[in-house]
């Protein structure tokens, strides 16, 4: 079994630590965690990442994680590469089930069972690994989803992109001109 490296922002929660009424978790990323997430998501800076989440038992063996986070990020403008600051405030809700149950539902590797996908339903549950969920990694994934994929500095259009070096076109002889020369020789 291969052990994956620990995520940059990790808050492990054991299912045994979730009481029947649920458990609230407050979090705030440290400077080192923000620096690692900045690198992971190719940001200029992640100034802050904080919020709360509540974990409750769901479907007897599962967990429902509902939370909210706020983040201050600085991304590079896709046109000018200048800094584009943004404040994010997002809510999320994720369900978890034991990994074994998810493998059974899909039929396991090499299964011939048909998989039905309901496009109107919620996202499929995430796996619970070794009796733990990682609240921090889920927050990091939700942050990634909330980032603007094409950040643009206000008022900047694609026409204002810095001009690149002019590319010299390769001059090729016209194939018909070559044929014309052959025709004249005859």
N, C-alpha and C positions, 0 to 999 in steps of 0.2 A: 504494500500500500504506500503510495507516494504522499508525503506530507506537503501540503501547499504552504507557501510563505504566509505569514500573518499579514492581514491587510494593514494599510497605512493608518486607518482609523477603525479601531476594533473595540467593541464593547460586548463581550460575550455574556450571554444570559443563559443559565441552566434552567431547564423546564422545572426542576425541583424548587427553584427560587421564585416561582410564580404562584402566589397564593390564590385561592378560589375567587377572590374579589378583583384580582389583577394586580399588576405592579407598574408603578410609574417610574420612568427613568428620565432624569435630566442629564443633558450632555452639552459639553462645549469642547471643541477641538483645541488641543494645545498648539503652540507655535510650531513644534516639530511635526505634528500630524498635519497641520495646514500646509506646511512646506512640502511634505510628501504628496499630499493631494494636489497641490499646485502643479507639481511635476507630472503626476499621473494623468491629470486632465488638461495638460498643456495650457495652463493659465499664466498670466503675468503675476497675479497675486490672489491669494484667498485670505482676505483680511479677517473674516470671522465666520464661524459655523457653530450654531448653538440651537438648542431646542429641547423638546420633550417627546416622549413616546410612552404609550401604555401597552403592556403585553397582557393578554387575557387568554384563558384556555378556550379552545375552539374545536368543535367536533370531537370531543372526548380525548383524542391523542394529539391534536394540533394546537397551534398558537395563532392568535390574531394580533398583529402589531399595528397600532394606529398612532400616527405622530405628526409632528409639525416641526419644521426647522426654518431658520432664517440664516442667510449667508450674504456676505459682501464679497463680491468677486471683481477682478479686473481681468478682462480678456483683451486680446489683440484684435483690432479692427481688421476685417478681411480685405479691405481695400487699401488702407494706408499703414496698417500695422501699429497705429497709435493706440494707447490704452483706452479701453472702453469700460468704465466702472458700471456695476449693476448691483442692485439689492434684490435678493430673492426671498420670497416667503412662500413656502409650499407645504401642503398637507399630503399625507400618504397613508395607505392602508394595504397591508400585505398579510397573506395567510401562509402558514407553514404546516407541513405534515411530515411525519417520519419518512426518510428517504426510501425505506423498504416499501411503504404504501404507495409511493409515487411510481416506483419501478413496477409494482404489481399492476397498477392502473394502466400503465403503458404496455404491459405484457412482458417486460424484460427484454434483454438483448436477443435479437433474432426471432422475436415473436411474430406470429402470423395474425395476431389480433388486429382488428380494425380500430383506428383511433378517430373519434368524432370530435371535431373542434367546433365549439359554439362561439361565434364571433361576438355575440351580444353579452357574453358572460364576463366576469372579472378575470383578471390575470390568473394563470394557474398557480397553485401553491408552490412555495419554495421548499426545498428539503431541510429537514432538521437533521443535523449531523451530530452523532454521538451525544444526543440529548441536550444540545446547545443551539442557540441561534445567535447570530452576530448583528446586534442592533446597529453598531457603528458602520459596518460594511453596507447594510441596507440603506442607511442615511447617505453614505457616499454614492451609492448607485442612484438614489433619488436625486441627489445633487447633480450628478452627471446628466440625468434626464431633464433637469430644469435649466441647464445652461443653454444659452442661445447658440445654435450651431453655426450661425453666420453673424457674429456681432459686427455692428457697423456704427461708426461714430456718427452722431446726429448731424444731418445735413450733407453727408458725404455720399456721392453716387459713384457708380462704377466708372463713369467717364473721367472722374478725377484721379483715377489710379495713376501712380507714377509710371511714366513712360519707360519702357525697357529699352535696352540697346537695340538699334535697328538691326534686323537680321538680313544679311546679304543673301539674295536669292542666287541659287546656282544657275548659271546660264547654260542651257543645253541647246544644242543645235536642233532646229526644227527638222523632223524626219522628212517632211515633204520637200524642204529646201535641198536636202542631200539627194533626194530622188530627182529633183529638177536638174541638178548639176549633172547627174548621170545621163539624163535624157538628152541634154545639150551636147554631150560628148559624142553621141551617136550620130 
